[in-house]
Amino acid sequence: MTDERKRTGRGSRLSGRTIATRVRTAKGRKTSSTRWLQRQLNDPYVAEAKKQGFRSRAAFKLMEMDDRYGFLKKGGRVVDLGAAPGGWSQVAVERIGPAGHVVALDINAMDPLAGAHVLQADFLDPAAPGLIVEALGGPADVVLSDMAAPTTGHPPTDHLRIMALLEAALDFAGSVLIPGGTFIAKVFQGGSERELLARMKRDFATVRHSKPPASRKESPELYVVAQGFRGTVP
């Protein structure tokens, strides 16, 4: 058993092989929907998430990044933005333990999760940061953002929306993180814009792009992992 499995009680690796399932195109179902369903049924991370009781396969992305960078510490305070359905929050709750605190926020409804304070709100609503800070009860050790704006099919527009979410999450992280804290956010290949990346490099000791193994190869998503926040205590 690896150190990570001992620490969490669960592993970030897959436990076995799956047999490929072929999905027939049903009447009234679009071809794209059939492809999505077939991908889900044949995705080993989907099967493993179900087996281990995680709410989504995304849980493995966070586990893999934490196994590598070690930012989820026992007793830590964690903010999870774009949390629904709750896979990342589940991992955070397990890894920080009962002495820690997780605040999970999403614009969509999310089922209650033991060990986490769940909020339903639009993060871009001016009132949302205050709700998070009130629920957190102190500065954050880690701010996670798996937020993604709905795509329009127009790449320049979609990029601007993604960057707006990233900038808002970074602004929030700068207001709540402890010195030495960590900020992790979803971006897409092509990376974050130079101004935002330069800002992160100024405000954090290390800034890396990461594509965890659980992120589908065909997906353009990446995560920016910024550690060693240089700010002052909020």
Residue pairs with C-beta under 8 A, 6 or more apart in sequence:
2 11
4 11
4 12
4 63
4 67
5 11
7 95
8 63
8 91
8 94
8 95
9 94
10 52
10 63
10 94
11 63
12 60
12 63
12 64
12 67
12 214
14 44
14 45
14 48
15 48
15 51
17 44
18 42
18 44
18 47
20 42
21 38
21 41
21 42
22 38
23 34
23 37
23 38
23 41
24 34
25 31
25 34
26 34
40 46
43 57
43 216
45 57
45 60
45 214
46 57
48 57
48 60
49 55
49 56
49 57
49 59
49 60
49 87
52 59
54 60
54 87
54 90
54 91
55 85
55 86
55 87
55 90
55 111
56 85
56 86
56 87
57 87
57 214
58 87
58 88
58 146
58 214
59 87
59 88
59 90
59 91
60 212
60 213
60 214
61 88
61 212
61 214
61 215
61 223
62 87
62 88
62 91
62 92
62 144
63 91
63 214
64 212
64 213
64 214
65 71
65 184
65 210
65 212
65 223
65 225
66 72
66 91
66 95
68 210
68 212
69 182
69 208
69 210
69 225
69 227
71 141
71 142
71 182
71 184
71 225
71 227
72 78
72 91
72 92
72 95
72 96
72 142
73 96
73 141
74 95
74 96
74 97
74 99
74 100
75 96
75 97
75 99
75 100
76 96
76 100
76 101
76 141
76 142
77 100
77 101
77 102
77 103
77 136
77 137
77 138
77 139
77 140
77 141
77 142
78 92
78 96
78 100
78 101
78 102
78 103
78 140
78 141
78 142
78 143
78 144
79 102
79 103
79 105
79 132
79 136
79 140
79 142
79 143
79 144
79 172
79 176
80 88
80 89
80 92
80 102
80 103
80 104
80 105
80 116
80 144
80 146
81 105
81 106
81 123
81 143
81 144
81 145
81 146
81 147
81 169
81 172
82 105
82 106
82 123
82 145
82 146
82 147
82 148
82 186
83 89
83 104
83 105
83 106
83 110
83 118
83 146
84 104
84 106
84 108
84 109
84 110
85 110
85 111
86 104
86 110
86 111
86 113
86 116
86 118
88 144
88 146
89 102
89 104
89 113
89 116
89 118
90 113
92 100
92 102
92 116
92 142
92 144
93 100
93 102
93 113
93 114
93 115
93 116
96 102
98 115
100 115
101 117
101 136
101 137
102 113
102 115
102 116
102 117
103 116
103 117
103 119
103 132
103 135
103 136
104 110
104 113
104 116
104 117
104 118
104 119
105 118
105 119
105 120
105 121
105 123
105 128
105 131
105 132
106 119
106 120
107 120
107 121
107 122
107 123
108 120
109 120
110 118
110 120
111 118
112 118
117 135
117 136
119 128
119 131
119 132
119 135
121 127
121 128
121 131
122 128
123 129
123 147
123 165
123 168
123 169
123 172
124 164
124 165
124 168
129 172
129 175
132 172
132 176
133 176
136 176
139 176
139 177
139 178
139 181
139 233
139 234
140 173
140 176
140 177
140 178
140 181
141 177
141 178
141 181
141 182
142 181
142 182
142 183
142 184
143 169
143 172
143 173
143 176
143 177
143 181
143 182
143 183
143 184
144 184
144 185
145 165
145 166
145 169
145 183
145 184
145 185
145 186
146 185
146 186
147 165
147 169
147 185
147 186
148 162
148 165
148 186
148 221
149 158
149 161
149 162
149 164
149 165
150 161
151 158
152 158
152 161
159 188
159 190
162 186
162 187
162 188
163 192
163 193
163 196
166 185
166 186
166 187
166 192
166 196
166 224
167 196
169 183
169 185
170 183
170 185
170 196
170 199
170 200
173 181
173 183
173 229
174 203
174 229
174 231
175 234
176 234
177 183
177 229
177 231
177 234
178 229
178 233
178 234
179 229
179 230
179 231
179 232
179 233
180 227
180 228
180 229
181 227
181 229
182 225
182 226
182 227
182 229
183 200
183 204
183 224
183 226
183 227
183 229
184 223
184 224
184 225
184 226
185 223
185 224
186 221
186 222
186 223
187 209
187 221
187 222
187 223
187 224
188 220
188 221
188 222
189 220
189 221
189 222
190 220
191 197
191 209
191 222
192 200
192 224
197 207
197 224
200 207
200 224
200 226
201 207
202 230
203 226
203 229
203 230
203 231
204 226
204 227
204 228
204 229
204 230
205 227
205 228
205 229
205 230
206 225
206 226
206 227
206 228
207 224
207 225
207 226
207 227
208 224
208 225
208 226
209 222
209 223
209 224
209 225
210 222
210 223
210 224
210 225
211 221
211 222
211 223
212 223
215 221
215 222
215 223
